[in-house]
Amino acid sequence: MLKKSYTKTGAKCRVTFKLPAEVQAETAVLCGEFNEWDATTNPMKQLKDGSFSATVSLPADHTYRFRYLLDGERWENDWEADAYAPNQYGVDDSIVIV
């Protein structure tokens, strides 16, 4: 799930990425074009209900590819992303439009 909150100037957008507990993971990391797909930059916090959450501030008027890396080995898309686009590995990436 994506929750967006724009600054008053509209130049930046705080995006909260939330992954439901149904993914059944011990750890989750938010990876995407905004962090060069780095699996250490945006670890997600596990909430009491078992879901995961991470918030990042992104420049507005852009489209970003992203995915979640679960337990360091399993990739998952956001089930409520703004869009999806195929990647070079033969699967889709999630898209967030800000």
Contacts in CASP RR format, 6 or more apart in sequence:
PFRMAT RR
TARGET T0000
AUTHOR 0000-0000-0000
METHOD contacts of the structure
MODEL  1
MLKKSYTKTGAKCRVTFKLPAEVQAETAVLCGEFNEWDATTNPMKQLKDG
SFSATVSLPADHTYRFRYLLDGERWENDWEADAYAPNQYGVDDSIVIV
1 17 0 8 1.000
1 18 0 8 1.000
1 19 0 8 1.000
1 20 0 8 1.000
1 78 0 8 1.000
1 79 0 8 1.000
1 80 0 8 1.000
2 15 0 8 1.000
2 16 0 8 1.000
2 17 0 8 1.000
2 18 0 8 1.000
2 78 0 8 1.000
2 80 0 8 1.000
2 81 0 8 1.000
2 82 0 8 1.000
2 96 0 8 1.000
3 15 0 8 1.000
3 16 0 8 1.000
3 18 0 8 1.000
4 13 0 8 1.000
4 14 0 8 1.000
4 15 0 8 1.000
4 16 0 8 1.000
4 98 0 8 1.000
5 13 0 8 1.000
5 14 0 8 1.000
5 15 0 8 1.000
5 16 0 8 1.000
6 12 0 8 1.000
6 13 0 8 1.000
6 14 0 8 1.000
6 60 0 8 1.000
6 98 0 8 1.000
7 13 0 8 1.000
7 14 0 8 1.000
10 60 0 8 1.000
11 59 0 8 1.000
11 60 0 8 1.000
12 57 0 8 1.000
12 58 0 8 1.000
12 59 0 8 1.000
12 60 0 8 1.000
13 57 0 8 1.000
13 58 0 8 1.000
13 59 0 8 1.000
13 60 0 8 1.000
13 98 0 8 1.000
14 55 0 8 1.000
14 56 0 8 1.000
14 57 0 8 1.000
14 58 0 8 1.000
15 55 0 8 1.000
15 56 0 8 1.000
15 57 0 8 1.000
15 58 0 8 1.000
15 96 0 8 1.000
15 98 0 8 1.000
16 53 0 8 1.000
16 54 0 8 1.000
16 55 0 8 1.000
17 30 0 8 1.000
17 44 0 8 1.000
17 53 0 8 1.000
17 54 0 8 1.000
17 55 0 8 1.000
17 56 0 8 1.000
17 66 0 8 1.000
17 68 0 8 1.000
17 78 0 8 1.000
17 96 0 8 1.000
18 51 0 8 1.000
18 52 0 8 1.000
18 53 0 8 1.000
19 25 0 8 1.000
19 28 0 8 1.000
19 44 0 8 1.000
19 51 0 8 1.000
19 52 0 8 1.000
19 53 0 8 1.000
19 68 0 8 1.000
19 76 0 8 1.000
19 78 0 8 1.000
20 51 0 8 1.000
20 79 0 8 1.000
21 49 0 8 1.000
21 50 0 8 1.000
21 51 0 8 1.000
23 52 0 8 1.000
23 68 0 8 1.000
23 70 0 8 1.000
23 76 0 8 1.000
25 52 0 8 1.000
25 70 0 8 1.000
25 71 0 8 1.000
25 74 0 8 1.000
26 71 0 8 1.000
27 43 0 8 1.000
27 44 0 8 1.000
27 46 0 8 1.000
27 70 0 8 1.000
27 71 0 8 1.000
27 72 0 8 1.000
28 43 0 8 1.000
28 44 0 8 1.000
28 46 0 8 1.000
28 52 0 8 1.000
28 68 0 8 1.000
28 69 0 8 1.000
28 70 0 8 1.000
29 39 0 8 1.000
29 40 0 8 1.000
29 42 0 8 1.000
29 43 0 8 1.000
29 44 0 8 1.000
29 68 0 8 1.000
29 69 0 8 1.000
29 72 0 8 1.000
30 42 0 8 1.000
30 43 0 8 1.000
30 44 0 8 1.000
30 54 0 8 1.000
30 56 0 8 1.000
30 66 0 8 1.000
30 68 0 8 1.000
31 37 0 8 1.000
31 38 0 8 1.000
31 39 0 8 1.000
31 41 0 8 1.000
31 42 0 8 1.000
31 66 0 8 1.000
31 67 0 8 1.000
31 68 0 8 1.000
31 69 0 8 1.000
32 64 0 8 1.000
32 65 0 8 1.000
32 66 0 8 1.000
32 67 0 8 1.000
32 93 0 8 1.000
33 64 0 8 1.000
33 65 0 8 1.000
33 66 0 8 1.000
34 56 0 8 1.000
34 58 0 8 1.000
34 64 0 8 1.000
34 66 0 8 1.000
35 41 0 8 1.000
35 42 0 8 1.000
35 56 0 8 1.000
39 69 0 8 1.000
39 72 0 8 1.000
42 54 0 8 1.000
42 56 0 8 1.000
43 54 0 8 1.000
44 52 0 8 1.000
44 53 0 8 1.000
44 54 0 8 1.000
44 68 0 8 1.000
45 52 0 8 1.000
45 53 0 8 1.000
45 54 0 8 1.000
46 52 0 8 1.000
47 53 0 8 1.000
52 68 0 8 1.000
58 64 0 8 1.000
58 96 0 8 1.000
58 98 0 8 1.000
59 98 0 8 1.000
60 98 0 8 1.000
61 98 0 8 1.000
62 97 0 8 1.000
62 98 0 8 1.000
63 83 0 8 1.000
63 95 0 8 1.000
63 96 0 8 1.000
63 97 0 8 1.000
63 98 0 8 1.000
64 95 0 8 1.000
64 96 0 8 1.000
64 98 0 8 1.000
65 85 0 8 1.000
65 87 0 8 1.000
65 93 0 8 1.000
65 94 0 8 1.000
65 95 0 8 1.000
66 78 0 8 1.000
66 81 0 8 1.000
66 93 0 8 1.000
66 94 0 8 1.000
66 95 0 8 1.000
66 96 0 8 1.000
67 75 0 8 1.000
67 76 0 8 1.000
67 77 0 8 1.000
67 78 0 8 1.000
67 93 0 8 1.000
67 94 0 8 1.000
68 75 0 8 1.000
68 76 0 8 1.000
68 77 0 8 1.000
68 78 0 8 1.000
69 75 0 8 1.000
69 76 0 8 1.000
70 76 0 8 1.000
75 91 0 8 1.000
77 84 0 8 1.000
77 92 0 8 1.000
77 93 0 8 1.000
77 94 0 8 1.000
78 94 0 8 1.000
78 96 0 8 1.000
81 94 0 8 1.000
81 95 0 8 1.000
81 96 0 8 1.000
82 95 0 8 1.000
82 96 0 8 1.000
82 97 0 8 1.000
83 94 0 8 1.000
83 95 0 8 1.000
83 97 0 8 1.000
84 92 0 8 1.000
84 93 0 8 1.000
84 94 0 8 1.000
84 95 0 8 1.000
85 92 0 8 1.000
85 93 0 8 1.000
85 95 0 8 1.000
86 92 0 8 1.000
86 93 0 8 1.000
87 93 0 8 1.000
END
